[in-house]
Amino acid sequence: MNSASATGDLSPDEFRTAAHAAVDWIADYLESSGEYPVRSRVAPGDVRAALPSVPPQHGESLDSMLRDFHGTIMPGITHWNHPAFFAYFANSASYPGILGELLTAGLNANGMLWVTSPAVTELEEVTLDWLRQLMGLGEGWFGQITDTASISTFYALAAARERAGLDIRTKGMAARPDVPRLRVYCSEHAHSSIDKAVIALGLGHENLVKIPADEQFRLLPDAFAAAIAADAAAGYIPLAVVPCVGTTSTTSIDPVVDVVRIARQYGCWVHVDAAYGGVAAIVPELQYLMDGVDGADSLVVNPHKWLFTPMDCSVFYTRDARALKQAFTLLPEYLVTSTSTEATNLMDYGIQLGRRFRALKLWMVLRAFGRDGLAERIRFHCELAREFAGMVHFEGGWELTAPVTLSLVCFRRAPEGANEEAIARLNAAIMERVNARGRVYLSHTKLASRYTLRLAIGNIRTDREHIELAWRELREAAQFVETSGERRE
């Protein structure tokens, strides 16, 4: 039974005791996260079955909750903080980011309006301007923090739709013969969040035009130019195009300069998806990756991917804040304040009203590491990726399947004479065995219909030993699968 204070909440002493224990555990956990199996080993329904099916009748102690956290919740956790987590896009929570998250929860501020917590809005403005400078971008960008790149992309396409001048905000799109098809363009390797945004905005999935890529998986400018010209000639409106600085499958860099030049001829909004790759521009020798971005209309980068900031923290920038505000602003009487026309009210620039104080954790990360510290860590991850690629390249029977642009390596086991179907089964079995052993966690993709393994480096605690471990695990798994004849059917 917990002890309630006069306020109705738990007592401060009970909280202090539990919170100190939790902080100590977090520090120990991050120091020893590599000792856990990376991927959770529970089966579907195991965690749910271990929990009571009805809520408690009487209050329980924080100590009992922490015991259940360790005994019931932890077995169902896949450890994204593990230094050998190489699946998807690896991320990690650094100590300053965790401290910022803790303080955010304690304040519980809602930054929907400037007046509801001025520091929430103004720290966000300052922090995102710092990040802009760190990435080498010019002046004139308006920024806000969202939860994920999916929402940031949704906002970009909503702003593009508003700027098209079709009054869709008021009249909608249904039963309007005066509204032609609105087309959105992206690489065939772009993220599925673009598909979802097109669907959610009522543009129609068939109006998302996937542009083919070259042998290095970069959007082909000539193909884009041909597609947009054909659509314009057919009476469609080219609404937006989404080039990538770091595609999801391969981290390829689309030719943003060419895309911007072509799009400008048609008044087409350019949204750059740099969710993963954008922060690499903090490294001075990698700032060329953002060439052309200053000519775009909007941009998304995700500090929660490769900038050591806890989930969730996506940054959406636009050069046309007016269009974004027109798409979303709505001011009912109960939200009118004396500063409504003087200060920035972030609720005007998106679908959500309530806003967490996400800037605090990002601000603390940027301050704790500084430009040099962040660049050093990102540079090291890219170096590790090149080293791993060298291991693959010089080992017989293995091959790289895409150029190594940043900190991701695409590769596979490809025995001489094996056909694509056999190679796919072999690599799926290798990945499953590696992941099941729990020392390393990988994911896969398909490139030109070829099954491909991905090793994504991005955890702040990943070191050379973890790359070497991954390579040992892969070779041992390949030997086991090929010797035993095991294949995933």
N, C-alpha and C positions, 0 to 999 in steps of 0.2 A: 504494500500500500504506500503510495507517495504521500508526502506531507505538504499540504497546501498552505500558502501564506495568506495574509489578510487580503491580498489583492485577488485571490482566487487562482493565481498561477502557482506553480511549484515554488518551493522556497529557494532563495538565491544560493544558499549553502549546498542544497542538493544539486542545483545546476552546476555550481562551481566544481564540485567533486566529479560529476559525470563528464563535464566538459574538459577538465584537466586530463582525465583518463582517456577521453577520446582524442585529444590533441597528442598526447603521448603515444597512443596507438598509431595515429596517422604518421607521426615521425618515424616510428619503428617500421611501419608497413612500407613506407616509401624507401627506407634504407634497405629493406630486405625483400622488396617486391619480386625480385628475381627468383626467390625460393618457392613461389607459388606455381602450380600448374597454370599456364597462361590462359587456356580456354576452360571455361566451366565444364565439369563432367557430369552435371545432373541431367536427367532425362526430362522431357516435357512433362510438366505437372508435379515434379518432385517438390519444388519450393512451395507451391500452393498447398500440396497435401500435408506439408509440415506445419502449416499455419492454422490457427483456429478458424473454423468456418463462421463463427459468430463474434461480434465485437465484445470486448470485456464489459462486465457489469460495473465493476469498481476500478478505480484508478490503479495503475501499476507503477512500480518504481522505475526510474531511469536506468538503474543498475540492471534490472531484469531485462529491459529492452536491449541494453548493450550485450548482455549474455546471448540473447536470441539473435542479435545482429551477427555475432561471431559464429554461433552454432548453426543458424538456419539461413541467413542471408548470404554470408560469405561463400558458402559452397556454390551458390548460384551466380557468382560474379565472374565474368571474364575480365581479366586484369589488363585494362588499357594502359595502366601505369607500369606494366611489366617491361623491362628493357629489351626483351625479346619478342614483344608484340610488333609484328611486321605486317599485319593484315590491313586491308582497306587503306586509310591514311592514318598512320600511327600518330597518336597525340599523347600528351602528358600534362599533368597538373603540377606546376612548380610551387615551392613553398610560399613565395610572395603572392601568387595567384590564389592559393588556398586561404591565406590570411585575409585577402581582400574579400573572398566569398563569405568567410565567417563574419566579418564586419558588416557586410551587406545584409546578411540574414539578421544580425542583431539590430541594425537600424530599421529594417523593414520599410524603407522609404518607397513611395510611389511617385515616380517622376513624370506623371502624365501631363502636368502643367508646370511651367517654371515656378510658380508660387508654391506648389505642393512640396517642393524641395529644390530650391535654386541650385544647390551644389550638384544634384544629380544631372541637371541639364548642362551646367557650365563646365563641370569636370569632363563630361562626355565630349563637349565641343573642343576643349583643350587637348584631351587625350587623343582624339581622332586627328587633330591637326598635327600633333607630334608624330603619329603613325604615318600620316601623309608625307611629312618631311623625311622620316626615316626611309621611306620607299622611293624617295627622289621625285615625287610628283610635284607639279606646279601649284600655284595658287588657284582659288576659285572652286574648290570642291566643298560641297555640303555633306556632312557625314552623320550617320546615326548607327546605333548598335541594335541589331536584331538577334533572334535566337540562332538561326541557321542560314546557310547560303540559299536554301530553298525559298525562304521568305524574302531574302534580299532580292533574288531574281524575280519573284512575284511582284515586288514593289517596282522594280525597273520596268517590267513589261506593262504594269498598270500605268506608270507615268508616261510610257511611250504611247499607250492607247489614248490617254488624255490629251497629249500634245498633238495627236492626229487631227483634233478639231472636229470630231464627229458627234460630240455631245452624248457619248455613251453613258456617262455618269448619270445624266438626267433621263434620257429616253431609252436606254438599253440598246440591245442589238436585235431583239426578236421582232419579226414582222416589219422590218424597215428596208424596203427596196433601195433606199438611198445609201445604204451602207454596203459597200462591196466587200469581198473577202479581204481579210487582213492577214498578211503573211509574216511569219517569223522564221529566221534562218539560223542554223547552227551547224557545226561539224557533225558528221556521223559518229564522232567519238565524244560528243558533249554529254554532260550529266543529265540524268533523267529528271532533275528538278525543272528543267526547261520544259519538258513535255508536260509535267504536272501543272506548271504555271499557265501554259497555253490552254490546258483543259479547264482549269479553275476560273480563268478570265473569260471563258465563253468564246474563245477564238476558234475552237475546233481543232482537234488533234491533227486532222488531215491538212491543216494549214501551217503546220510546222515542217519546214523544208530542211531535210538533212543533206548537207553538202558533202560530197566525197572528199577524202583526204589523200595526201601523197604517201609515198612509201615510208615516210617518217611520221605518219599519222597526224599531219598538220592540214588544216582546212586549205583547199585549193582556191586561190583567189579567182582564177579564171572561171572555175565552175560556179562560184558564188556570183560573179558578174553576169554570167549567162542566165542563171536562175532568176536573179532579180530583174534583169531586163525582160525576160519572157513574161514574168508575172505583171510587170508594169504595162507591157504591151497588151496583156489580156484584160486590163482594167482592174487588177488587184492593187491594194495598197501595201507596199513593203513597209511593215510597221517597225520591225526591230531585227537586229542580228546579234548573236552572242558568240564572239570569239573567246577562246580559252587561253589563259596563261597557266598551263599545267592541266592537261586533260586528266580525267579520272583514271582511265585505264593505263595511260603511258606517261603522263605529265609532259606531253608534247606542247609546244608553244605555237599557237596559230599566228599567222602574219597580221598582227593587229594594224600595222601601218597601212597595208593594202586594203584590209577590210574597211577601215575608216574612210579611206579615199573613195572606194566604190559606194559605200553607204551614203556618203554625203551627196552624191549625185541624185539621190532619190528622197532625201529628207528622212532617211531611215535611222532610227535610234540605235546606237551602238552600246551594248552592255557587255563589259569584259568580266568573264568568270575567272577570277584569279584566286578562288577560294583557298586552294592549296599553295599555288606557286607565288602569289603576290608578295608574301613576306620575305621571300628569298632576295628581293630587291634591297633589303636592308644591308646585304653584303655588297660592298662597293663594286666589286668586279662582276656582280650579277645584275646590276641595275639596268643593263641593256634589255633584260627580259620584259621590262615595262615600256619599251619603245612604242610610241603610238598611243599609249593609254591616255595621255593628256588630251588627245583629240576625241576621246570617247565621251559618251553622255553619262555613263554610270559604270560602277566597278564594285565588285564584292571581293573581300578578303576575309579569311577566317582565322583570327588569332587562336581559336581553340584547336586548330589543327597543328600548326608548326611554330607557334609562338608561346607555347608552354602556359597557356591560360586555361583554367578549368572550363568545361562545358557549362553553359553555352555562350558563345560570344562571336557573332558574325558582324562584320562591319560593311555597311552599305554606303557608298559615296555616289553623289550625282552632281553634275554641273548644271542641272536644271531643277533646282529645288522648287521653283514656281510650279512646274508641271506636276511634280510629286505632290505638292501641297494641294493643288487643284483636284487631284485624283481622290484625296482622302479627307480633306478638312471638313469638319462639321462642328458647329458650335451651338449646342443647346444652352438655354438660359442658365441651367444649373452649373455650367462650366465657365461662365463669363466671369472674368476677374478684372481688376483695375490695370493689370499689366498685359491683358490679352493681346493688345496691338503693339506692345513695346518689346517684349521678350520672346524668345523662341519657346514654343510649346510643342514638344516632340510628339504629342498625340496627333498633331495635324499632319504628320508625315508618314502615316501607316494605318493599318487596320486596327491595331490594339489601342486601348485606352490606357490601361495600367502598364507601367514600365518598371522593371527591376533596375537596381543601381548597378548595372553590369560594368560600367566604366571603371569602377573602383578597383576591381581585380586586374584589369588591363593596365591601368595607370600604375599600379604597384609593380607589375611585371616589368614594364618599361623602365621604371625608376631603379628597380633592383639590379637589372642586368645592363642597362644602358645600350647605346648603339654598338659599342665594341663587343660587349658580352653576348648580345643576341647574334651579331654577325659571326662571332667565333663559333658558336654552337651550330648555327645553320651551315656554315662552311664545313665544319667537321662532319656533319651528316652527309653532305654531298661527297666528301672524300671517302667516307665509309662505303657509300654506294658504288663509287668507282672501283674500290678495292674488291668488293664482292663481285662486281661485273667481271673483273680480271680473273677471279677464281673460276667463274663459270666459263669464260672465254677459252681459258687454257686447259680445261678439263675435257678430255675426249667424251663424246656422247652427250654433251650438254650444249645448249646454244642460247644466245641472247635473242630476244624476239622484238626488241625495240631499242632505239638509242637511249642512253642514260643521260637524261637532261638535268635532273636535280638529284633527289635522294631516293628515287624509286628505281628498282631493277626488275625488268620483265624478262623471264627466262623459262626454260623447260628442259626436261630430259628428252633427247631425241636420238635414240639409237639408229645407227645406219641401217637403211633399208626398211624401217618401220613406216607404215602408212599413217595418215592423220588420225584415223579412228583409233588405231592401236596406241598412238602417242597420247591422245586425249585420255584414254583409259589409264594408261600408265601414270601420267602426271596427276590425275585425280586421286589415284591410289597412293601415290607418294605423298601428296598434300594431306590426305586423310590420316595416314600413318604418322606423319610429323606432328600434326595438330593433336592427335590422340595421345601422343607421348607426353605432351604438356610442357615441353621445354621451350618451344618456339611456336608461334602462330602465324600462318600465312593465309592469303586469299588468292583468288584467281580471276582471270578475265578471258575474253576471246578477242583475238586480233586477226582480222581477215579470216575468220572462222577457225583459227588455230587456238587450241586450248593453251593457256599461258599462266604460269605462276607469277605472283607479284611479291616482292619484298620491299616494303615501304619503311624507310627509316625516318623517325621524327620524334622519338622519345628523348627527353632531356638526359636520361640516365643511360641511354644506349652507348656502348663502347665497343671497341674492336673485338673484344672477347665474345660479344654476343653475335657479331657477324660470323666469326669463325665457328661458333656453336651451331648457327643456322646451317652453315655449309656442311658440317659434319653430319648433322641430323638428316639433311637432304640426301647426301651420298649413301648413308647407311640405310635410309628408307628405300632408295632406289635399288640398292643391292638386295635388300630383303624382298621387295616386291618382284623383282625380276627373277630371283632365285626360287621363290616359292610359287611363282605363277599367279600371285594374287592380283586381281584386277577388280575395279569397281564396274559392275555390270550396268 
